[in-house]
Amino acid sequence: QVPLVESGGGLVQPGESLKLSCLASGFTLDRYTIGWFRQAPGKEREGVSFMSESGGSTKYADSVKGRFTISRDNAKNMMYLQMNSLKPDDTAVYFCAAATGGSGWYYLTHGEPDFWGQGTQVTVSS
């Protein structure tokens, strides 16, 4: 059983929107700090957005602030990344991730989650 499974990636034109979804299985997402990472060809993986266990705290990479929104639906064991005004530089494989415990925020924002998704490709091109 794969713990995190992303969906919603695809090919879009600049300026368009996509919403990524991530389903958690085998654990209860409401006890986890959640986040999204991305990795473009030839580049290191980078953190895109994070949300605390309670949902009260969020963090965004400067490159996506004002365009991307992270959210969660604990009843469905799902997390989401709404991406608006997409740019070619947003092209990457996007991964969801989750980390638990009191140090979950630290470990997730430092790229050391308990669980990773398998990734979904987002391509922004005209």
C-alpha positions as CSV (number, residue, x, y, z in Angstrom):
1,Q,0.0,0.0,0.0
2,V,1.5,3.3,-1.1
3,P,1.1,5.8,1.7
4,L,0.7,8.9,-0.5
5,V,-0.6,9.0,-4.0
6,E,-0.7,12.3,-6.0
7,S,-3.0,13.1,-8.9
8,G,-4.0,16.1,-11.0
9,G,-0.8,16.8,-12.9
10,G,-0.8,17.5,-16.6
11,L,0.1,19.9,-19.4
12,V,-1.2,23.4,-19.2
13,Q,-0.5,26.7,-20.9
14,P,1.1,29.7,-19.0
15,G,-1.5,31.5,-16.9
16,E,-3.7,28.5,-16.5
17,S,-4.5,26.6,-13.2
18,L,-4.1,23.1,-11.9
19,K,-5.1,21.5,-8.6
20,L,-3.0,18.7,-7.3
21,S,-4.5,16.1,-4.9
22,C,-2.8,13.7,-2.6
23,L,-4.6,10.8,-0.9
24,A,-3.1,9.3,2.3
25,S,-3.6,5.6,3.0
26,G,-2.6,3.6,6.0
27,F,-2.4,6.5,8.4
28,T,-4.5,9.4,9.6
29,L,-3.4,12.6,7.9
30,D,-4.8,14.9,10.6
31,R,-1.9,14.0,12.9
32,Y,0.7,15.1,10.3
33,T,2.3,18.2,9.0
34,I,1.8,18.2,5.3
35,G,3.7,19.7,2.3
36,W,4.5,19.8,-1.3
37,F,7.9,19.6,-3.0
38,R,8.9,19.8,-6.6
39,Q,11.9,18.8,-8.7
40,A,12.6,20.2,-12.1
41,P,15.0,18.5,-14.5
42,G,18.6,19.1,-13.5
43,K,17.6,20.9,-10.3
44,E,17.5,20.0,-6.7
45,R,14.2,19.2,-5.0
46,E,12.7,22.3,-3.4
47,G,9.9,22.8,-0.8
48,V,6.9,24.5,-2.3
49,S,4.4,24.8,0.5
50,F,3.7,23.4,4.0
51,M,0.8,23.3,6.4
52,S,0.9,22.5,10.1
53,E,-1.0,19.7,11.7
54,S,-3.7,22.1,12.9
55,G,-3.8,23.9,9.6
56,G,-3.1,27.2,11.4
57,S,0.3,27.7,9.9
58,T,1.3,27.7,6.3
59,K,4.5,28.5,4.5
60,Y,5.2,29.1,0.8
61,A,8.3,29.4,-1.3
62,D,8.8,32.9,-2.5
63,S,8.4,31.8,-6.1
64,V,4.8,30.6,-5.6
65,K,3.5,33.1,-3.0
66,G,0.2,34.6,-4.0
67,R,-0.3,31.9,-6.8
68,F,-0.4,28.6,-4.9
69,T,-2.6,27.5,-2.0
70,I,-2.1,24.5,0.1
71,S,-5.1,22.9,1.9
72,R,-6.2,19.7,3.6
73,D,-9.4,17.8,4.1
74,N,-8.8,15.5,7.1
75,A,-12.2,13.8,6.8
76,K,-11.1,12.6,3.3
77,N,-7.5,12.0,4.3
78,M,-6.5,14.3,1.4
79,M,-4.2,17.3,0.9
80,Y,-4.3,19.7,-2.1
81,L,-2.2,22.2,-3.9
82,Q,-4.1,24.8,-5.9
83,M,-1.8,26.3,-8.5
84,N,-2.9,29.5,-10.3
85,S,-1.2,31.7,-12.9
86,L,1.2,28.9,-13.8
87,K,4.5,29.8,-15.4
88,P,7.0,27.7,-17.4
89,D,9.3,27.8,-14.4
90,D,6.7,25.8,-12.4
91,T,7.3,22.8,-14.7
92,A,8.5,20.0,-12.4
93,V,7.5,16.7,-10.8
94,Y,5.5,17.5,-7.7
95,F,5.6,15.4,-4.6
96,C,3.4,15.4,-1.6
97,A,4.8,14.5,1.8
98,A,3.9,14.2,5.5
99,A,5.6,14.2,8.8
100,T,4.3,13.4,12.2
101,G,5.0,14.4,15.8
102,G,6.0,17.5,17.5
103,S,9.0,17.9,15.2
104,G,7.0,17.3,12.1
105,W,7.2,20.8,10.9
106,Y,11.0,20.9,11.3
107,Y,11.6,17.5,9.5
108,L,9.2,18.2,6.7
109,T,10.5,21.7,5.9
110,H,14.0,20.2,6.0
111,G,13.1,17.5,3.5
112,E,12.9,14.6,5.8
113,P,9.2,13.5,6.0
114,D,7.9,10.2,7.2
115,F,6.1,9.6,3.8
116,W,6.6,10.7,0.2
117,G,4.3,10.4,-2.7
118,Q,5.5,9.0,-6.0
119,G,5.2,12.3,-7.8
120,T,3.0,13.8,-10.6
121,Q,4.3,15.7,-13.6
122,V,3.3,19.3,-14.1
123,T,4.3,20.9,-17.4
124,V,3.6,24.5,-18.2
125,S,4.2,25.3,-21.9
126,S,2.7,27.1,-24.8
